[in-house]
Amino acid sequence: MKCRKCGGKAVINMRQHKLSLCTEHYLDWIPEQTERFITKYRMFSPQDRILVAVSGGKDSLSLWDILTQLGYQADGLYIGLGIDGGNGYSDLSQHLSEQFAESRGLSLHVVSVPEEFGATIPEMSTRTLRGKGKPCSVCGLTKRHIMNRMAVESSYDVLATGHNLDDEAAVLFGNTINWQTGFLARQSPVLEAHHPGLMRKVKPLCRFYEREMAAYAILQKIEYVYEECPYAIGSKSIYYKELLNQLEAERPGAKLSFYLSFLKAKDEGLFASKSTQDRTSLNTCHNCGQPTTAPGECAFCRMITAINR
């Protein structure tokens, strides 16, 4: 297998693109494509201040690495969730995020959920869900609240996350088979801020396969957490990814086609009325001041109140 550009030994073969590349050209190709997606979806400009949500995983650290290579003003945000899982998952994730930032002279904000709210994510889950189900919903709600708050309070122009194509396709698949039209209407490479206090969110890696980002992190010598969150085991998202991987094995490019066809349908107005409705249904939380679909307090503040009670 030879590199399409130089004829040297290729390190990766991307069947969906019919493209094989060596290490040097692959490490050039990923940032080039990222810049193309940033421009195509009008994510941000070189003048914008970007806050990158980092978890210590391959995608978020690679995204931060790519944006700094491209010359963007990008700082990081790490949220300590207090998840142990028997292997010190959160501690290791934070260590690798801090190590990455220090080695590159980058600025990293660190927010500790246990220190700020008096409980870890598993403890929050136990108190609110009474031991029923996984803490994923509590975790997602908490992270969204903190990410938006930090980005707004620190006057960033945009919040960037490391969601890759496999993530986006799995979410799209789950929402499609259940016809969650509200979620489908909001899924996009760019989530605009249609309400005061709501930060604009972007996903620059949304068209890269997970294996492509793993290859980039390894070739770029980025040390990251290999293990999944211990609570992710058996989740629906992983199941959906496995199903889509089977389809991809038979039809290379199926995941990319599925996602891009969805975005095209949205551009052609498939969810136009629903999107408009969603933009006009947000209120302001009386407690924290962040946007919420509920009157009075937002879901996060109600959760914290219940935990403290």
Secondary structure, DSSP 4 states (H G I P E B T S, - for coil): -B-TTTSSB-SEEETTTTEEE-HHHHHHHHHHHHHHHHHHTT---TTSEEEEEE-SSHHHHHHHHHHHHTT-EEEEEEEE----TTTTHHHHHHHHHHHHHHHHT--EEEEEHHHHHSS-HHHHHHHHHTT-S-THHHHHHHHHHHHHHHHHHTT-SEEE----HHHHHHHHHHHHHTT-HHHHHH-SSEE---STTPPPEE-TTTTS-HHHHHHHHHHTT-----SPPGGGTT-HHHHHHHHHHHHHHHSTTHHHHHHHHHHHHHHTTTTHHHHHHHHT--EE-TTT--EESSSSS-HHHHHHHHHH-
